[in-house]
Amino acid sequence: MASATILTIGNELVSGDVANTNAAWLARRLEALGVTVDLMAALQDEIDAIAEFVRHYAPRSDYLLVTGGLGGTPDDLTREAIAAAFEVGQEEVRELAATLRGRFPWDPEYAARWAALPAGSRPLENPLGGAPGFALENVYVLPGLPAEMEAMFLTLEDELRAERPIGSWRRRYRTGESRIVAVLVEAGERFPDVLVGSYPSFSGGSSEVEVVVKSSNEDELEAAVAWIEGALEAVVRPY
């Protein structure tokens, strides 16, 4: 099964000034493509910290997806950080720079900065914005603005798609986890290719648990769901 790491970059994310919606959106889309996410992280706009993270985690995942830091302000340092991670310089992609100058005639040299990519990078078109993304080996760098990031990711889906998608089943039960934990444990033992999760919540003075089952093995998922439904309904009633 293919795996991915997600790195979101920005002082505003680490401080909590901006909600980190990109990581959750990417995780859901990757799962639909059959790619499991092993790790999500957020870092400040610091070249050394980003470079160290990329050097450590890129070899440990099939894909490392990075978002943020591609604009032209002083805190947009992702291009420099990825170049440092791969120990390469930055080179202006001439055709890309010319295109950017043409698209932004009111400030062409500002826009052309976005074409200074780490040597060996493949530019990724930004369908909704200015700054392009880029790919270098298994590292994919996307914009931080959610609309731009999502539009760019959709152009990459076929490239990232795994052989088998990850299917899922979920159902809510009015109960506490302690009443169903034995069923969940046995399900994990019976169906090792299936991931079983439980997510409790509390409202109106009562406890609820959402049970979620996931697997890229369609037959195993179907068998696990059938067994879990029967086992849980013998203990509690679903909504």
N, C-alpha and C positions, 0 to 999 in steps of 0.2 A: 504494500500500500504506500502510495506517495505521501510525503510529509512536508510540512511547511512551518516556517517561523515568521512571525509578523513583528516588525519593528516600526513603531510610530514615533516621529521625532517632533519635538517642539517644547519650548519652555512653558507655553500656555497649557499643554497637556499635563505635564508633570506637576504644575502648580494647581491644577484643577480649574483654571480659569475657563477652559474650553473642554466640553465632554469629549471623550475619546470614542467617537462613534465609528471611526474608520476600522479599528481592529475588529469590532463585533461584526460589521458588515462583511469584511473580507473573510472572516472565519466561516460565516454562513455560506458565502458564495463558494469558497474552496471546498467545503464539505459536500455541496451539491455536485461538485466536479469530481468527487472521490478522493480529495486530498485532505488528510487529517492535519490539524494544527497542533503542534507539540508545545509551542510557547508563544505568548504575546508579551511584548515589552514596550515601554515608553522611555525615551531618553531626552535629556536637554539638548539644546543646540550646541554641542561641544564636539569638535572634530576628533579628539583623541578617544573619547568615550564611544562615539559611534564607530570609529574605525576598529577599536578593540572588540566591540560586540560583533561586527561583521566578520572579522577574522576568526573569531571563536565559533560562531554559529552557522555561518554559510556552509562549511564542510559537513555539518551535522544534520542538514536538512536537504531535501530535494530542491526546495525553493526557499529563498529568503525574500519576503516582500517588505519593502521600506516605503513609508509615506511621510511626506513633509519636507520642508527646507529647500524647495526648488525655486523660490522667488528670487528677487534681486536685492533684498534688504540685508543689512549686516548680519542678521541672525540666520540667514538662509545658507547653511554651510554643508548641506548634504553632498553636493558634488565633490567638494574638497575632501570630505570625510571618506567617501567611497574610494576616491583615488588613493588616499592614504592607506586604506585597508588593503588594497591590491598592490600597493607600492608602485604606482604608475603616476605619470603626470596627467595634466588636463590638456586637451587639444580641442581647438575650435573645429567643429564639423562645418565645413565651409558652406555646403548647400543648405544646411539647416540655418546657419547664421544669415545667409542671404534671404531665405524665406521669412525669417523672423523680422529682419529689417523691413521687408516689404509689407508685412502685416501690421507693423507698428511704426509708420512713417513719422509720427509725432515725437518719437523718442527711440530711434533705431538702434543706437549703440547700447542703450539700457537693455533692450530686448535681445541683442546679439550676445550678451553675457550668458544667456541661458544655453547657448550652443557650445560652451566650454565644458565638454564632458570628459570623464576619465578615459584615458587612452584605451581603445579596444571596445568601447561601448557601442551598443546599438540603440539609436534614438527611438523613442516611443512617442507617437503623435499624441498630442493633447487635444481631443475633439472639442472641448468646451472652453479652453483657456489658452494662455500663452506659453508658459514654461513647459518644455517637453519633458517626458520621463526618459528613462534609459534602462537597458539591461546589460549586465556584465557577468558573464558566466551564468550562475544560477541565482543572481541577485537582480531583482526587479524593483526599480525605484519609481514611485508614483507621486503625484502632487498631494499636498495635505488637504486642500479644499475638498470636502466630501463629494460634491457634484463632479468635479474634474477627475478625482481619483476613481470614482465609480465608472465614469464613461471610459477612461483609459483601461481599466481592468477588463471591461467587457470586450475590448479588442484583443485581449490576451487569453480569453477563456479556452479557446480550442488548443492553444499551445500548452496550457497547464492541465488540461483535462486528463484524468487518470482512466484506466481501462474500465473500472467499475465504479459507479457512484456510490455514495454512502446513503443507504436508506434509513428511515427513522419511523418510529411509532411513539406516540405519547398519549397519556390519559391521566386525568386528575381523579384523585380519590379523597373522600372526606375521612381522613384518618391521621394518625401520627406515624412517623417513621419507625418507631419502636415496634408497632404492630405488624409491620410488613418486612422488617429487615431480614428475617429468616428466608422469606421467599426470594428476596433480591440476592442474597448470598448464594442460595441454591441455584438460581438462574445463572449466575456467573460461573458456577462450577459445571452445570449441565451444558452450557453453550459458550465455550471459551472464545469463539470468534465474534461474540456480541458484547457490546458495551452497554451496561445497564446503569442508569443514573436515577437519583431521586432528589427532588427539589421541594423542600417544605415551605409553606407560607402560612400566615395566620391572619384571619379576618373575622370580624363579628363574634369573637370569642371562641371560634373553632379552628382547628388545624386542618390543613390540606396538604397533600403531597402529589406532585406531578411526577409520574414515572415515565422515563424516556429510555427507549431501546434503540440502538444504532448498530449498523453493520454494513459492510460492503458485500457480504455474502447473502444474497437474496433468500436462498433456501433456509439458511441458518436463522436469519431474521424472522422469517415466517414461522418457523418451528418455535423459536423462543417466544415470540409474541403470543402464540396460541397457548403455550404452557403457562406463561406469566399471567395472562388474562384469567385462565381457569384457576390458578393458584391464588391470585389476589381476590377474585370474586368469592372464593370460599372463606375469606377472612373479612373483607370489607366490600362495600358497594361503590362502584364508580359513579361519577356524575352522569 
